[in-house]
Amino acid sequence: MKILVTDTLADSGLAILRAASDMEVDYRPGLKGDALLKAVSESDALITRSGTAVTEELVNAGDRLRIVGRAGVGLDNVDVDACTARGILVINAPTANIMSATEHTMAMLLALCRNIPEAHASVKRGEWNRSKFLGTELDGKTLGIIGLGRIGTRITIRARAFGMRVIAYDPYVAPSVFDKVGAERVSLDDLLTRADVITVHTPLTDETRGMIGAGEIAKMKDGVVVLNIARGGIYEEQSLADALNSGKIAGAAIDVYVEEPPKDNPLLSAKNIILSPHIGANTIEAQDRVAVQTSEMVIDALRGSIFVSAVNLPFEGLADADAAPFINMAERLGLFAAQIISGPITRAAIELWGVDERLTRILSVAALKGMLTPRLAESVNFVNAEQVAQQRGIAIGATTHPTPLDYTNLVTFRASSATDETCVSATLFSEKNQRIVSVNNFRVEFKPEGTLLYIINKDVPGVVGKVGTILGDREINIAEYNLARETSGGKALAIVTIDSPLDSDTMNALRFFKAIEEVKQVRL
């Protein structure tokens, strides 16, 4: 099998590839244009970093390509949907830069608080203005961390070693994680008003894009210090620049930007800011780990293993292809449950009826991956889903049973939070015929795909008509309307499949209808 490498890869990774006797390595960093397309058409796997755009044209250059390995965390240069449509497994190295990003955050914070870049430049100019560079100590200050994941928890430990008090906001992490690292669990508003230093460590999703804007900045202490070593776009850059120039924010340390490299960015001319060119992962050790992890996983995947750091689903051609329909269904169960449950999940369990016991672990991993995906986006995959769930304080269970009475096979996923519990079951009628058949004891049948509305309402006349009217007035087409109820006059469940997502105004219109007790939009 042939592995094409089109970006510079650390020697440690190349050594692993070349040592595999069943692999041929074509190492051509910088390959472009027609030569790149031709080389891809002749390769089973492609390993790249950020220098090669893995476009739809590229993945369709031939029929041979099965694996794309991105030697890094981000996937901005990889068209994952195009790869998925072709059954090409996309692999990345999401854990390789955790320590590097953690240490870069601390380095940027210390450099900002002690004016190190300016002081260095002053001395280089032959100046000796000691009084000009009056810094601030970390000791005794309150650090607010938004996102208490793998990096956030490590920041907590290091900040406490500097004598800082740590408060954190993360609605998707169990309380036990906060207790374990010594961070006080607070609301976002509480964090914004109390913290002397604020740092964000979340992925860039629809939920976090622009989450720190002018309104949030107004709630912060005067003279607060802020950092973004996570993803560009979490802060509204113009609002941040305005706050720096006005003195509301005393200083900022930024490593990531909406557009990279930044052009005409207001942060470039803002006061009291230090900038670095997205180098949070740029350490010798991180690049070495990236190369080693990516090379090992590409080889494993080519040899048929599904337990690699894949960001999309396994497809036909891998050794576990016979399980792919069940894996896909289990992931959709987790994804569905995560979007209807309230509060951070503390326990998750999968139950199998009439399913080969050998699939217990892989289906559990798939369900966990689905459950975590809405919160973690690109950083969760088959290889780390269990580990990430455990780090977030989620207890994991799995059991198998004989064949159920009503179906040949049945997969049930249960998720619990401190205040809520959800249970979703699905069956596979044929390789491509998946059906969810039960949601929280409501017997309802629907396809787990597309955009859905999950509605709990009083079992009274007029609800279906009202929902249809609200959607119709906004030209939203209903593909399916599936109903179930407990008893006459009690509660009812509706799963409505729609052709396009709803905006917030339409969702609010549905919630305003007094017979509807709960409505959530689910994307599968």
C-alpha positions as CSV (number, residue, x, y, z in Angstrom):
1,M,0.0,0.0,0.0
2,K,1.3,3.4,-1.0
3,I,1.4,6.4,1.4
4,L,1.8,9.9,-0.1
5,V,3.3,12.6,2.2
6,T,2.9,16.1,0.8
7,D,4.0,18.2,3.8
8,T,7.2,18.2,5.9
9,L,6.9,15.5,8.5
10,A,9.2,14.9,11.5
11,D,11.8,12.2,11.0
12,S,10.3,10.1,13.8
13,G,7.1,9.8,11.7
14,L,8.9,9.1,8.5
15,A,10.9,6.4,10.2
16,I,7.6,4.6,11.3
17,L,6.2,4.8,7.8
18,R,9.4,3.5,6.2
19,A,9.7,0.7,8.7
20,A,6.4,-0.8,7.7
21,S,7.2,-3.6,5.3
22,D,3.8,-3.6,3.7
23,M,3.9,0.1,2.9
24,E,5.6,2.2,0.2
25,V,6.3,5.8,1.2
26,D,6.2,8.6,-1.4
27,Y,7.7,11.6,0.4
28,R,7.2,14.8,-1.7
29,P,6.6,17.9,0.5
30,G,5.3,20.9,-1.4
31,L,3.7,18.8,-4.2
32,K,1.1,20.9,-6.1
33,G,-1.2,21.1,-9.1
34,D,-1.6,18.3,-11.6
35,A,1.4,16.4,-10.2
36,L,-0.4,16.3,-6.8
37,L,-3.7,15.0,-8.4
38,K,-1.8,12.3,-10.2
39,A,0.1,11.2,-7.1
40,V,-3.1,11.1,-5.0
41,S,-4.7,8.9,-7.7
42,E,-1.9,6.4,-7.3
43,S,-1.9,6.4,-3.4
44,D,-3.9,4.5,-0.8
45,A,-3.3,7.1,1.9
46,L,-2.4,10.8,2.0
47,I,-0.6,12.5,4.9
48,T,-0.5,16.2,5.0
49,R,-0.4,19.1,7.4
50,S,-1.7,22.6,6.5
51,G,0.2,23.0,3.2
52,T,-2.1,20.8,1.1
53,A,-5.8,21.6,0.6
54,V,-7.7,18.3,0.6
55,T,-10.5,19.4,-1.7
56,E,-13.4,17.6,-3.3
57,E,-11.4,17.6,-6.5
58,L,-8.4,16.1,-4.8
59,V,-10.2,13.2,-3.1
60,N,-12.1,12.4,-6.3
61,A,-8.8,12.3,-8.3
62,G,-8.9,8.5,-8.3
63,D,-10.6,5.5,-6.8
64,R,-7.6,4.3,-4.7
65,L,-7.4,6.7,-1.9
66,R,-8.8,5.3,1.4
67,I,-7.2,7.3,4.2
68,V,-6.4,11.0,4.7
69,G,-4.1,11.7,7.7
70,R,-4.0,15.3,8.9
71,A,-0.8,15.6,11.0
72,G,-2.3,18.1,13.4
73,V,-5.5,19.0,15.2
74,G,-7.4,21.3,12.9
75,L,-9.1,20.2,9.8
76,D,-9.6,23.6,8.1
77,N,-7.8,22.4,5.0
78,V,-9.6,19.1,4.7
79,D,-13.1,18.7,3.1
80,V,-14.3,16.1,5.5
81,D,-17.7,15.9,3.8
82,A,-16.1,15.1,0.5
83,C,-14.0,12.4,2.1
84,T,-17.0,10.9,3.9
85,A,-19.0,10.8,0.7
86,R,-16.2,8.7,-0.9
87,G,-15.8,6.5,2.2
88,I,-12.3,8.0,2.9
89,L,-11.4,7.8,6.6
90,V,-10.0,11.1,7.9
91,I,-7.5,10.9,10.7
92,N,-6.0,13.6,12.9
93,A,-3.9,13.9,16.1
94,P,-6.2,15.7,18.5
95,T,-4.2,15.1,21.7
96,A,-0.7,15.8,20.4
97,N,-0.6,19.5,21.2
98,I,-2.4,19.6,24.6
99,M,0.7,20.3,26.7
100,S,2.1,22.7,24.1
101,A,-1.1,24.8,24.1
102,T,-1.2,24.7,27.9
103,E,2.3,25.9,28.2
104,H,1.9,28.6,25.5
105,T,-1.1,29.9,27.4
106,M,0.9,30.3,30.6
107,A,3.8,31.8,28.6
108,M,1.6,34.4,27.0
109,L,0.0,35.2,30.3
110,L,3.3,35.8,32.1
111,A,4.7,37.8,29.1
112,L,1.6,40.0,29.2
113,C,1.6,40.6,32.9
114,R,5.3,41.4,33.0
115,N,5.5,43.4,29.8
116,I,8.2,41.1,28.5
117,P,7.9,41.8,24.7
118,E,8.0,45.6,25.3
119,A,10.8,45.4,27.8
120,H,12.9,43.2,25.5
121,A,12.5,45.6,22.6
122,S,13.4,48.6,24.9
123,V,16.6,47.0,26.0
124,K,17.5,46.1,22.4
125,R,17.1,49.8,21.5
126,G,19.7,50.7,24.2
127,E,17.1,52.0,26.7
128,W,17.0,51.3,30.4
129,N,13.5,52.4,31.5
130,R,12.9,50.1,34.5
131,S,10.0,52.2,35.9
132,K,8.1,52.0,32.6
133,F,7.6,48.3,32.8
134,L,5.6,47.9,36.0
135,G,4.0,44.5,35.9
136,T,1.4,42.6,37.9
137,E,1.6,39.3,39.8
138,L,-0.5,36.2,39.3
139,D,-0.5,35.4,42.9
140,G,-3.8,36.1,44.6
141,K,-5.6,36.9,41.3
142,T,-8.7,35.1,40.1
143,L,-8.4,33.2,36.8
144,G,-11.6,32.5,34.9
145,I,-11.4,29.6,32.5
146,I,-14.1,29.1,29.8
147,G,-14.0,25.5,28.8
148,L,-12.7,23.0,31.4
149,G,-11.6,20.3,29.0
150,R,-8.2,18.7,28.5
151,I,-6.3,22.0,28.2
152,G,-8.5,23.9,30.7
153,T,-7.9,21.4,33.4
154,R,-4.2,21.6,32.9
155,I,-4.2,25.3,33.0
156,T,-6.1,25.1,36.3
157,I,-3.4,23.0,37.9
158,R,-0.6,25.3,36.7
159,A,-2.5,28.5,37.7
160,R,-3.1,27.2,41.2
161,A,0.6,26.5,41.5
162,F,1.1,30.3,40.9
163,G,-1.2,31.0,43.8
164,M,-4.2,31.9,41.6
165,R,-7.8,31.2,42.5
166,V,-9.5,29.5,39.6
167,I,-13.2,29.7,38.6
168,A,-14.5,28.0,35.5
169,Y,-17.5,27.8,33.3
170,D,-18.3,24.7,31.3
171,P,-21.9,23.5,31.2
172,Y,-21.0,20.2,29.6
173,V,-18.5,19.0,32.2
174,A,-19.6,17.1,35.4
175,P,-19.1,18.8,38.8
176,S,-16.6,16.1,39.8
177,V,-14.1,17.4,37.2
178,F,-14.2,20.9,38.8
179,D,-13.7,19.3,42.2
180,K,-10.8,17.1,41.0
181,V,-8.7,20.0,39.7
182,G,-9.7,22.6,42.3
183,A,-11.8,24.9,40.1
184,E,-14.9,26.6,41.4
185,R,-17.9,26.0,39.1
186,V,-19.6,29.2,38.1
187,S,-22.0,30.6,35.5
188,L,-20.6,32.5,32.6
189,D,-21.9,35.9,33.9
190,D,-20.4,35.1,37.3
191,L,-17.0,34.4,35.7
192,L,-17.1,37.5,33.6
193,T,-17.8,39.8,36.6
194,R,-15.3,38.1,39.1
195,A,-12.2,37.2,37.1
196,D,-9.1,39.2,36.9
197,V,-7.8,37.1,34.1
198,I,-10.0,35.3,31.5
199,T,-8.9,32.6,29.1
200,V,-10.9,30.6,26.7
201,H,-10.3,26.9,25.8
202,T,-13.3,25.8,23.8
203,P,-13.6,24.6,20.2
204,L,-15.1,26.9,17.6
205,T,-18.7,25.9,17.1
206,D,-21.9,27.6,16.3
207,E,-22.4,27.9,20.1
208,T,-19.0,29.5,20.8
209,R,-18.5,31.7,17.7
210,G,-18.6,35.3,18.9
211,M,-19.5,34.2,22.4
212,I,-17.4,37.1,23.9
213,G,-18.7,40.3,22.4
214,A,-19.3,43.8,23.5
215,G,-22.1,42.8,25.9
216,E,-19.9,40.2,27.7
217,I,-16.9,42.6,27.8
218,A,-19.1,45.2,29.5
219,K,-19.7,42.8,32.4
220,M,-16.0,42.2,33.0
221,K,-14.0,44.0,35.7
222,D,-12.3,47.2,34.6
223,G,-8.6,46.3,34.0
224,V,-9.2,42.7,33.2
225,V,-6.7,40.7,31.2
226,V,-7.9,38.3,28.5
227,L,-6.3,35.5,26.4
228,N,-7.3,33.5,23.4
229,I,-5.0,30.6,22.6
230,A,-7.9,28.4,21.4
231,R,-9.6,29.4,18.2
232,G,-10.1,32.6,16.3
233,G,-13.7,33.8,16.3
234,I,-14.5,33.1,19.9
235,Y,-13.9,36.7,20.7
236,E,-15.5,39.4,18.5
237,E,-12.2,41.0,17.4
238,Q,-13.5,44.5,16.9
239,S,-15.2,44.5,20.3
240,L,-12.0,43.3,21.9
241,A,-9.9,45.9,20.1
242,D,-12.3,48.7,21.2
243,A,-12.1,47.5,24.8
244,L,-8.3,47.5,24.7
245,N,-8.1,51.0,23.2
246,S,-10.6,52.4,25.8
247,G,-8.7,50.8,28.7
248,K,-11.7,48.6,29.8
249,I,-9.4,45.6,29.1
250,A,-5.9,46.2,30.5
251,G,-4.2,43.7,28.2
252,A,-4.8,40.8,25.9
253,A,-2.7,37.9,24.6
254,I,-3.9,36.4,21.3
255,D,-2.5,33.5,19.3
256,V,-5.5,32.8,16.9
257,Y,-7.5,34.9,14.5
258,V,-10.7,34.8,12.4
259,E,-8.6,35.2,9.3
260,E,-5.0,33.8,9.3
261,P,-2.7,35.5,8.7
262,P,-4.6,38.5,10.0
263,K,-5.1,41.3,7.5
264,D,-6.7,44.6,8.3
265,N,-7.4,43.1,11.7
266,P,-8.3,45.7,14.4
267,L,-6.2,43.8,16.9
268,L,-3.0,44.6,15.0
269,S,-3.2,48.2,16.0
270,A,-4.9,47.8,19.4
271,K,-3.2,49.0,22.6
272,N,-1.7,46.7,25.3
273,I,-1.8,43.5,23.3
274,I,0.7,40.8,22.5
275,L,0.3,38.6,19.5
276,S,1.7,35.4,18.2
277,P,1.2,33.6,14.9
278,H,-0.9,30.6,15.9
279,I,2.0,28.8,17.5
280,G,0.3,27.1,20.4
281,A,1.1,23.7,19.0
282,N,4.6,24.7,17.7
283,T,6.9,22.8,19.9
284,I,9.5,20.2,19.0
285,E,7.7,17.7,21.2
286,A,4.2,18.4,19.8
287,Q,5.4,18.1,16.2
288,D,7.1,14.9,17.0
289,R,4.0,13.5,18.7
290,V,1.9,14.7,15.7
291,A,4.1,12.9,13.3
292,V,4.3,9.7,15.3
293,Q,0.6,9.5,16.1
294,T,-0.5,10.2,12.5
295,S,1.9,7.8,11.0
296,E,1.0,5.0,13.4
297,M,-2.7,5.5,12.9
298,V,-2.6,5.7,9.1
299,I,-0.7,2.4,9.0
300,D,-3.2,0.8,11.4
301,A,-6.2,2.1,9.4
302,L,-4.7,0.8,6.1
303,R,-4.4,-2.5,7.8
304,G,-8.0,-2.5,8.7
305,S,-8.3,-1.1,12.3
306,I,-11.2,1.1,13.1
307,F,-9.7,2.2,16.5
308,V,-7.8,5.2,15.1
309,S,-8.4,8.9,15.6
310,A,-11.0,9.2,12.9
311,V,-13.2,12.3,12.6
312,N,-15.7,10.6,10.4
313,L,-17.3,7.1,10.3
314,P,-15.6,3.9,9.1
315,F,-16.8,2.7,5.7
316,E,-16.7,-0.3,3.5
317,G,-13.1,-1.4,2.8
318,L,-12.0,-1.5,6.5
319,A,-11.8,-4.7,8.4
320,D,-14.8,-3.7,10.5
321,A,-17.0,-2.7,7.6
322,D,-19.6,-5.3,8.5
323,A,-20.2,-3.3,11.7
324,A,-20.4,0.1,10.0
325,P,-24.2,0.3,9.9
326,F,-24.5,-0.5,13.6
327,I,-21.6,1.9,14.4
328,N,-23.4,4.7,12.4
329,M,-26.7,4.0,14.2
330,A,-25.1,4.0,17.7
331,E,-23.4,7.3,17.0
332,R,-26.6,8.9,15.9
333,L,-28.3,7.7,19.1
334,G,-25.6,9.4,21.2
335,L,-25.9,12.5,19.0
336,F,-29.7,12.6,19.4
337,A,-29.6,12.1,23.1
338,A,-27.0,14.8,23.7
339,Q,-29.2,17.3,21.9
340,I,-32.4,16.6,23.9
341,I,-31.0,16.1,27.4
342,S,-30.7,19.0,29.9
343,G,-27.6,19.7,31.9
344,P,-24.1,18.2,31.7
345,I,-24.1,14.4,31.2
346,T,-22.8,12.4,34.1
347,R,-23.6,8.9,33.1
348,A,-23.9,7.1,29.7
349,A,-24.7,3.5,29.0
350,I,-25.4,1.4,25.9
351,E,-27.5,-1.8,25.9
352,L,-27.6,-4.3,23.1
353,W,-30.3,-6.8,22.2
354,G,-29.6,-9.4,19.5
355,V,-26.3,-7.7,18.5
356,D,-23.0,-9.6,18.4
357,E,-21.3,-9.2,21.7
358,R,-18.0,-8.4,20.0
359,L,-19.5,-5.1,18.9
360,T,-20.2,-3.9,22.5
361,R,-17.1,-1.8,22.8
362,I,-17.1,-0.3,19.4
363,L,-20.8,0.6,19.6
364,S,-20.3,2.1,23.0
365,V,-17.4,4.2,21.6
366,A,-19.6,5.3,18.7
367,A,-22.4,6.3,21.0
368,L,-20.0,8.3,23.2
369,K,-18.5,10.0,20.1
370,G,-22.0,11.0,19.0
371,M,-22.8,12.2,22.5
372,L,-19.7,14.4,22.8
373,T,-19.6,15.7,19.2
374,P,-22.0,18.7,19.7
375,R,-19.8,20.0,22.5
376,L,-16.3,19.1,21.2
377,A,-16.6,19.2,17.4
378,E,-13.3,18.1,15.8
379,S,-11.5,17.0,18.9
380,V,-13.5,13.9,19.6
381,N,-13.2,10.6,17.7
382,F,-13.2,6.9,18.0
383,V,-9.8,6.6,19.6
384,N,-10.4,9.2,22.4
385,A,-14.2,9.2,23.0
386,E,-13.9,7.0,26.1
387,Q,-11.0,8.9,27.5
388,V,-12.7,12.3,26.9
389,A,-15.9,11.1,28.5
390,Q,-14.0,9.8,31.6
391,Q,-12.1,13.1,31.8
392,R,-15.4,14.9,31.8
393,G,-16.6,12.9,34.8
394,I,-19.0,10.7,32.8
395,A,-19.5,7.1,34.1
396,I,-19.7,4.7,31.2
397,G,-21.6,1.4,31.1
398,A,-22.4,-1.3,28.5
399,T,-24.5,-4.5,28.7
400,T,-25.8,-7.1,26.2
401,H,-29.0,-9.1,26.2
402,P,-30.7,-11.9,24.2
403,T,-32.8,-11.0,21.2
404,P,-35.7,-8.6,22.1
405,L,-39.3,-9.6,21.6
406,D,-40.3,-7.0,19.0
407,Y,-37.2,-6.7,16.9
408,T,-34.3,-8.8,15.5
409,N,-31.9,-6.3,17.1
410,L,-32.1,-3.3,19.3
411,V,-29.6,-0.7,20.5
412,T,-30.5,1.5,23.4
413,F,-28.5,4.5,24.7
414,R,-29.2,6.0,28.1
415,A,-27.7,9.3,29.3
416,S,-28.2,11.0,32.6
417,S,-27.5,14.4,34.1
418,A,-28.0,15.7,37.6
419,T,-31.6,16.8,36.6
420,D,-32.6,14.8,33.6
421,E,-32.4,11.4,32.0
422,T,-33.0,10.3,28.4
423,C,-33.3,6.9,26.8
424,V,-33.3,6.3,23.0
425,S,-33.6,3.0,21.2
426,A,-33.1,2.1,17.5
427,T,-33.1,-0.9,15.3
428,L,-31.5,-1.9,12.1
429,F,-33.9,-3.4,9.6
430,S,-31.4,-3.7,6.9
431,E,-27.9,-2.4,6.1
432,K,-29.2,1.1,5.4
433,N,-32.6,1.1,7.1
434,Q,-32.1,2.6,10.5
435,R,-35.1,3.5,12.7
436,I,-35.3,5.1,16.1
437,V,-38.3,3.3,17.7
438,S,-38.4,4.7,21.2
439,V,-37.7,8.0,22.9
440,N,-38.1,8.2,26.7
441,N,-40.8,5.5,26.7
442,F,-42.7,7.0,23.8
443,R,-43.1,4.4,21.1
444,V,-42.3,6.4,18.0
445,E,-40.6,5.5,14.7
446,F,-38.5,7.8,12.6
447,K,-35.3,7.9,10.5
448,P,-32.3,9.3,12.5
449,E,-31.2,11.7,9.9
450,G,-31.5,15.4,8.8
451,T,-32.9,18.2,10.9
452,L,-35.5,17.2,13.4
453,L,-37.8,19.0,15.9
454,Y,-38.2,17.2,19.3
455,I,-41.5,18.4,20.8
456,I,-43.1,17.6,24.1
457,N,-46.6,18.9,24.4
458,K,-49.9,18.5,26.2
459,D,-52.1,16.0,24.4
460,V,-54.8,18.5,23.3
461,P,-56.3,19.3,20.0
462,G,-54.7,21.9,17.7
463,V,-51.0,21.3,18.4
464,V,-50.2,19.6,15.0
465,G,-52.1,22.3,13.2
466,K,-50.4,25.1,15.1
467,V,-46.9,23.7,14.4
468,G,-47.7,23.2,10.8
469,T,-49.0,26.8,10.5
470,I,-45.9,28.3,12.2
471,L,-43.6,26.4,9.9
472,G,-45.7,26.9,6.8
473,D,-45.8,30.7,7.4
474,R,-42.0,30.6,7.3
475,E,-41.9,28.4,4.3
476,I,-40.3,25.5,6.2
477,N,-41.4,22.2,4.6
478,I,-42.3,19.2,6.8
479,A,-41.0,15.9,5.5
480,E,-42.4,13.7,8.3
481,Y,-44.5,14.3,11.4
482,N,-44.3,11.4,13.8
483,L,-46.5,11.3,16.9
484,A,-46.7,9.3,20.1
485,R,-48.5,9.8,23.5
486,E,-48.6,8.3,26.9
487,T,-52.3,8.3,27.5
488,S,-55.2,10.4,26.2
489,G,-55.0,13.8,27.7
490,G,-51.5,13.3,29.0
491,K,-48.2,14.2,27.4
492,A,-47.4,13.7,23.7
493,L,-44.2,13.5,21.7
494,A,-43.7,14.7,18.2
495,I,-40.6,14.2,16.0
496,V,-40.9,16.5,13.1
497,T,-38.5,16.1,10.2
498,I,-38.0,19.4,8.3
499,D,-36.1,20.3,5.2
500,S,-34.1,23.2,6.6
501,P,-33.0,24.3,10.1
502,L,-35.1,26.8,12.0
503,D,-33.8,30.2,13.1
504,S,-34.2,31.4,16.7
505,D,-37.3,33.5,16.0
506,T,-39.2,30.4,14.7
507,M,-38.0,28.3,17.7
508,N,-39.3,31.0,20.0
509,A,-42.6,31.1,18.2
510,L,-43.0,27.4,18.8
511,R,-42.1,27.8,22.5
512,F,-44.6,30.6,22.9
513,F,-47.5,28.2,22.1
514,K,-48.8,27.3,25.5
515,A,-49.6,23.7,24.8
516,I,-45.9,23.0,23.9
517,E,-43.8,22.3,27.0
518,E,-40.5,21.6,25.3
519,V,-39.1,22.0,21.9
520,K,-35.5,21.4,20.7
521,Q,-33.9,21.3,17.3
522,V,-31.8,18.2,16.6
523,R,-29.3,17.8,13.8
524,L,-28.3,14.3,12.8
